[in-house]
Amino acid sequence: MTQHTSDNTLRWLEGLPPGYFAVAMASGILSIAFDMIGQTLLVEGLFMAALLAWVTMLGLSAWRLWRFPQAVKIDLLNIRRVFAFFTLVVSTNVVGILLHQHGYPQLALACWAFAFVVWSLLLYLSFSVLTFLTHPHTVNVVHGDWLTSIIATQSLVLLGVMVAPDLGIYTDYMLVEVHLLWLLGLVLYGIFVTLFCYRIFFKRFQPEDTSPLMWVIMGAAASGVNAGTVLLESSPSLHFLQALHPFIDGVAMLLWSWATWWIPMLVIFGVWKHGVRHYPLHYEPTMWSMVFPLGMYAVASFRLGLAAEFPPLQWIALLIVWVGFAVWCLVLLGLVRTWWRH
């Protein structure tokens, strides 16, 4: 009787979405964005929120793996859920960036190493699932969550450039690695975004096909911009890395314009679903994956404005970061209300 009651009590843990690491992602990227515009109070508050969310999700995920290993295995082998595990990689790198900014370079390096190992395992696992466990009835499940793998790849670039100077004689090794990761992220984005656009523009599209995860298509492009501008700020001693800078410049502008084009389109999707087709708007965990792209877009716009010496991009960043924070507050309110009810 006691065991049965315990199982019922922990049912929420068995069904814990792996993508809940996006809470730490959203809080952390907004902390980084507010740091750029000098909002110290919000920087520290969001840093603590990101750290708390990350540690909490690490604990809950470890508990879930120990208590319900079969549920975790099912998620890892499910093409609709396996890519959500990449939020662990992104959140770890975002927390690593914040730790480095707060004077903990060793912890930041440990975060990068852990994130890189998890990323490597998940990348080949997810593509194996995509290759071997996909059948004709699941070919249309392309959605924004797949693009989280690209954000994870680019997040390794962001933290890698930051910790590279702490590696001494191995600095150039890290800089070569992060340049390769950035290029790999571009290739993966090209593949996935082609499939994504084909799915939504040339197949039957229903309101239930839209979700906040679609914002990840914009966030993935913005993460490429952000990583590119960070690479431009690095000072590699190797000539072939220096020769890449003009290419990175052009691609960063291309990705920023593509990400910008998507913002009104994504708003239109939301209006069509909730305003025209009258689907109720309610809290769902995937909403955190809408907050993070807004924060990433703000950071990317600010950094690109600095790199291009074009202030209007920084004005856009200032607007978007406050929009992102407003959405963060609303989603947090929805999370608290959901927890209170259940």
C-alpha positions as semicolon CSV with decimal commas, in nm:
position;residue;x (nm);y (nm);z (nm)
1;M;0,000;0,000;0,000
2;T;0,279;0,241;0,092
3;Q;0,470;0,164;-0,229
4;H;0,156;0,223;-0,439
5;T;0,090;0,556;-0,266
6;S;0,451;0,661;-0,318
7;D;0,429;0,581;-0,690
8;N;0,115;0,795;-0,723
9;T;0,280;1,079;-0,534
10;L;0,583;1,074;-0,763
11;R;0,387;1,053;-1,087
12;W;0,481;1,416;-1,159
13;L;0,848;1,316;-1,139
14;E;0,800;1,026;-1,380
15;G;0,646;1,263;-1,634
16;L;0,888;1,554;-1,574
17;P;0,957;1,713;-1,915
18;P;1,333;1,707;-1,993
19;G;1,296;2,050;-2,151
20;Y;1,239;2,220;-1,815
21;F;1,608;2,318;-1,818
22;A;1,477;2,598;-2,042
23;V;1,381;2,783;-1,720
24;A;1,753;2,821;-1,643
25;M;1,824;2,905;-2,008
26;A;1,564;3,183;-2,014
27;S;1,666;3,334;-1,680
28;G;2,037;3,313;-1,760
29;I;2,024;3,472;-2,105
30;L;1,815;3,761;-1,971
31;S;2,074;3,811;-1,695
32;I;2,345;3,833;-1,963
33;A;2,132;4,074;-2,167
34;F;2,061;4,303;-1,871
35;D;2,432;4,302;-1,786
36;M;2,496;4,463;-2,124
37;I;2,263;4,753;-2,048
38;G;2,374;4,797;-1,687
39;Q;2,066;4,677;-1,494
40;T;2,263;4,538;-1,200
41;L;1,970;4,441;-0,978
42;L;1,803;4,237;-1,252
43;V;2,139;4,084;-1,350
44;E;2,191;3,942;-1,002
45;G;1,829;3,840;-0,951
46;L;1,809;3,652;-1,279
47;F;2,151;3,497;-1,220
48;M;2,028;3,350;-0,893
49;A;1,706;3,235;-1,062
50;A;1,905;3,063;-1,337
51;L;2,142;2,897;-1,092
52;L;1,854;2,779;-0,873
53;A;1,659;2,643;-1,171
54;W;1,966;2,465;-1,308
55;V;2,063;2,302;-0,978
56;T;1,700;2,205;-0,910
57;M;1,660;2,045;-1,252
58;L;1,990;1,860;-1,217
59;G;1,869;1,716;-0,887
60;L;1,524;1,627;-1,020
61;S;1,670;1,474;-1,337
62;A;1,912;1,260;-1,136
63;W;1,626;1,154;-0,906
64;R;1,408;1,071;-1,206
65;L;1,688;0,867;-1,366
66;W;1,733;0,668;-1,044
67;R;1,361;0,629;-0,964
68;F;1,216;0,593;-1,315
69;P;1,495;0,482;-1,551
70;Q;1,244;0,332;-1,793
71;A;1,065;0,666;-1,833
72;V;1,397;0,838;-1,910
73;K;1,482;0,565;-2,164
74;I;1,144;0,611;-2,334
75;D;1,206;0,987;-2,364
76;L;1,558;0,933;-2,502
77;L;1,425;0,698;-2,770
78;N;1,126;0,917;-2,858
79;I;1,189;1,140;-3,161
80;R;0,942;1,393;-3,020
81;R;1,130;1,430;-2,689
82;V;1,496;1,337;-2,729
83;F;1,598;1,680;-2,862
84;A;1,453;1,843;-2,549
85;F;1,749;1,697;-2,355
86;F;1,974;1,948;-2,532
87;T;1,832;2,210;-2,295
88;L;2,064;2,055;-2,034
89;V;2,362;2,147;-2,254
90;V;2,242;2,501;-2,321
91;S;2,152;2,576;-1,959
92;T;2,488;2,441;-1,838
93;N;2,676;2,667;-2,079
94;V;2,463;2,969;-1,991
95;V;2,525;2,908;-1,620
96;G;2,896;2,865;-1,701
97;I;2,901;3,206;-1,871
98;L;2,739;3,365;-1,566
99;L;2,980;3,189;-1,329
100;H;3,275;3,316;-1,532
101;Q;3,136;3,668;-1,524
102;H;3,107;3,639;-1,146
103;G;3,470;3,534;-1,103
104;Y;3,457;3,153;-1,109
105;P;3,659;3,052;-1,419
106;Q;3,731;2,699;-1,293
107;L;3,361;2,627;-1,245
108;A;3,291;2,774;-1,588
109;L;3,549;2,542;-1,745
110;A;3,394;2,246;-1,561
111;C;3,053;2,348;-1,700
112;W;3,196;2,356;-2,055
113;A;3,355;2,013;-2,017
114;F;3,036;1,861;-1,876
115;A;2,822;2,026;-2,145
116;F;3,055;1,908;-2,422
117;V;3,040;1,545;-2,305
118;V;2,659;1,554;-2,276
119;W;2,632;1,730;-2,614
120;S;2,848;1,465;-2,783
121;L;2,641;1,179;-2,642
122;L;2,307;1,343;-2,720
123;L;2,406;1,449;-3,071
124;Y;2,478;1,097;-3,189
125;L;2,194;0,946;-2,988
126;S;1,937;1,189;-3,128
127;F;2,050;1,142;-3,487
128;S;2,053;0,765;-3,437
129;V;1,694;0,783;-3,311
130;L;1,609;1,006;-3,606
131;T;1,765;0,756;-3,846
132;F;1,667;0,418;-3,707
133;L;1,345;0,477;-3,511
134;T;1,160;0,705;-3,751
135;H;0,891;0,554;-3,974
136;P;0,652;0,706;-4,232
137;H;0,397;0,804;-3,968
138;T;0,648;1,020;-3,779
139;V;0,820;1,203;-4,065
140;N;0,604;1,512;-4,006
141;V;0,699;1,564;-3,643
142;V;0,956;1,831;-3,732
143;H;0,917;2,108;-3,480
144;G;1,125;2,381;-3,318
145;D;1,262;2,155;-3,046
146;W;1,490;1,988;-3,299
147;L;1,669;2,320;-3,339
148;T;1,765;2,314;-2,971
149;S;2,054;2,096;-3,082
150;I;2,188;2,391;-3,285
151;I;2,154;2,627;-2,989
152;A;2,339;2,371;-2,777
153;T;2,619;2,362;-3,034
154;Q;2,649;2,741;-3,045
155;S;2,633;2,768;-2,666
156;L;2,954;2,562;-2,652
157;V;3,109;2,831;-2,871
158;L;2,993;3,112;-2,641
159;L;3,138;2,959;-2,325
160;G;3,439;2,808;-2,505
161;V;3,563;3,148;-2,623
162;M;3,522;3,282;-2,269
163;V;3,725;3,006;-2,101
164;A;3,988;2,976;-2,377
165;P;4,229;3,234;-2,228
166;D;4,230;3,035;-1,901
167;L;4,377;2,732;-2,077
168;G;4,728;2,873;-2,124
169;I;4,917;2,688;-2,397
170;Y;4,596;2,511;-2,499
171;T;4,412;2,834;-2,582
172;D;4,451;2,787;-2,957
173;Y;4,322;2,431;-2,928
174;M;4,000;2,562;-2,778
175;L;3,972;2,841;-3,036
176;V;4,005;2,589;-3,319
177;E;3,740;2,373;-3,151
178;V;3,487;2,654;-3,111
179;H;3,533;2,773;-3,469
180;L;3,462;2,419;-3,588
181;L;3,158;2,398;-3,360
182;W;3,023;2,725;-3,499
183;L;3,059;2,594;-3,854
184;L;2,895;2,264;-3,757
185;G;2,607;2,460;-3,607
186;L;2,559;2,640;-3,938
187;V;2,543;2,312;-4,129
188;L;2,294;2,158;-3,885
189;Y;2,082;2,474;-3,895
190;G;2,075;2,466;-4,274
191;I;1,954;2,104;-4,268
192;F;1,689;2,146;-4,001
193;V;1,554;2,483;-4,109
194;T;1,502;2,348;-4,463
195;L;1,296;2,057;-4,326
196;F;1,115;2,290;-4,088
197;C;1,016;2,540;-4,358
198;Y;0,908;2,262;-4,593
199;R;0,687;2,121;-4,317
200;I;0,508;2,443;-4,229
201;F;0,483;2,605;-4,572
202;F;0,413;2,306;-4,799
203;K;0,226;2,060;-4,576
204;R;-0,117;2,088;-4,417
205;F;-0,074;2,314;-4,114
206;Q;-0,315;2,298;-3,820
207;P;-0,333;2,519;-3,508
208;E;-0,223;2,227;-3,293
209;D;0,096;2,211;-3,501
210;T;0,202;2,547;-3,361
211;S;0,358;2,580;-3,018
212;P;0,598;2,814;-2,835
213;L;0,876;2,576;-2,949
214;M;0,850;2,736;-3,292
215;W;1,031;3,038;-3,147
216;V;1,341;2,819;-3,131
217;I;1,383;2,861;-3,507
218;M;1,449;3,230;-3,444
219;G;1,655;3,158;-3,132
220;A;1,880;2,916;-3,320
221;A;1,959;3,181;-3,580
222;A;2,020;3,439;-3,307
223;S;2,253;3,199;-3,126
224;G;2,457;3,171;-3,446
225;V;2,481;3,551;-3,459
226;N;2,580;3,568;-3,093
227;A;2,846;3,297;-3,130
228;G;2,977;3,460;-3,447
229;T;3,024;3,800;-3,284
230;V;3,202;3,634;-2,992
231;L;3,440;3,466;-3,237
232;L;3,504;3,804;-3,397
233;E;3,604;3,942;-3,057
234;S;3,852;3,657;-2,996
235;S;4,217;3,703;-3,088
236;P;4,343;3,375;-3,233
237;S;4,712;3,353;-3,314
238;L;4,652;3,103;-3,594
239;H;4,632;3,268;-3,935
240;F;4,362;3,041;-4,080
241;L;4,129;3,137;-3,795
242;Q;4,194;3,506;-3,855
243;A;4,116;3,454;-4,224
244;L;3,767;3,332;-4,128
245;H;3,664;3,667;-3,976
246;P;3,527;3,830;-4,297
247;F;3,318;3,516;-4,358
248;I;3,191;3,522;-4,000
249;D;3,100;3,890;-4,041
250;G;2,882;3,823;-4,343
251;V;2,715;3,513;-4,202
252;A;2,636;3,693;-3,875
253;M;2,452;3,967;-4,067
254;L;2,269;3,705;-4,274
255;L;2,156;3,512;-3,967
256;W;2,046;3,829;-3,786
257;S;1,828;3,937;-4,079
258;W;1,678;3,585;-4,097
259;A;1,607;3,582;-3,722
260;T;1,449;3,928;-3,746
261;W;1,223;3,819;-4,032
262;W;1,089;3,534;-3,819
263;I;0,970;3,746;-3,526
264;P;0,660;3,896;-3,697
265;M;0,589;3,558;-3,860
266;L;0,587;3,384;-3,523
267;V;0,357;3,651;-3,382
268;I;0,122;3,592;-3,676
269;F;0,119;3,218;-3,599
270;G;0,022;3,294;-3,240
271;V;-0,254;3,536;-3,339
272;W;-0,390;3,284;-3,592
273;K;-0,400;3,004;-3,336
274;H;-0,539;3,193;-3,036
275;G;-0,716;3,489;-3,196
276;V;-0,856;3,351;-3,522
277;R;-0,897;2,981;-3,440
278;H;-0,978;3,051;-3,071
279;Y;-0,752;2,794;-2,912
280;P;-0,725;2,875;-2,540
281;L;-0,400;3,026;-2,420
282;H;-0,271;2,852;-2,108
283;Y;0,061;2,776;-1,945
284;E;0,271;2,493;-2,086
285;P;0,638;2,409;-2,013
286;T;0,737;2,480;-2,373
287;M;0,666;2,851;-2,314
288;W;1,012;2,881;-2,157
289;S;1,149;2,799;-2,500
290;M;0,982;3,118;-2,623
291;V;1,151;3,337;-2,360
292;F;1,504;3,218;-2,433
293;P;1,503;3,312;-2,806
294;L;1,392;3,665;-2,719
295;G;1,682;3,700;-2,475
296;M;1,926;3,548;-2,721
297;Y;1,804;3,783;-2,995
298;A;1,856;4,082;-2,765
299;V;2,213;3,975;-2,679
300;A;2,291;3,899;-3,045
301;S;2,158;4,237;-3,158
302;F;2,358;4,422;-2,894
303;R;2,683;4,242;-2,979
304;L;2,631;4,274;-3,353
305;G;2,568;4,645;-3,306
306;L;2,902;4,675;-3,125
307;A;3,086;4,471;-3,387
308;A;2,931;4,666;-3,676
309;E;2,951;4,999;-3,491
310;F;2,584;5,052;-3,572
311;P;2,390;5,184;-3,266
312;P;2,037;5,114;-3,399
313;L;2,096;4,743;-3,343
314;Q;2,162;4,819;-2,977
315;W;1,838;5,018;-2,957
316;I;1,656;4,710;-3,088
317;A;1,830;4,501;-2,822
318;L;1,714;4,741;-2,551
319;L;1,352;4,701;-2,661
320;I;1,361;4,324;-2,700
321;V;1,526;4,256;-2,365
322;W;1,238;4,428;-2,183
323;V;0,986;4,241;-2,397
324;G;1,165;3,919;-2,309
325;F;1,159;4,004;-1,939
326;A;0,785;4,080;-1,954
327;V;0,723;3,741;-2,117
328;W;0,950;3,577;-1,855
329;C;0,734;3,727;-1,577
330;L;0,411;3,610;-1,740
331;V;0,542;3,256;-1,796
332;L;0,672;3,242;-1,438
333;L;0,328;3,347;-1,317
334;G;0,174;3,066;-1,523
335;L;0,422;2,817;-1,375
336;V;0,344;2,924;-1,017
337;R;-0,032;2,910;-1,077
338;T;0,000;2,560;-1,228
339;W;0,204;2,436;-0,935
340;W;-0,044;2,590;-0,690
341;R;-0,338;2,411;-0,852
342;H;-0,168;2,071;-0,864
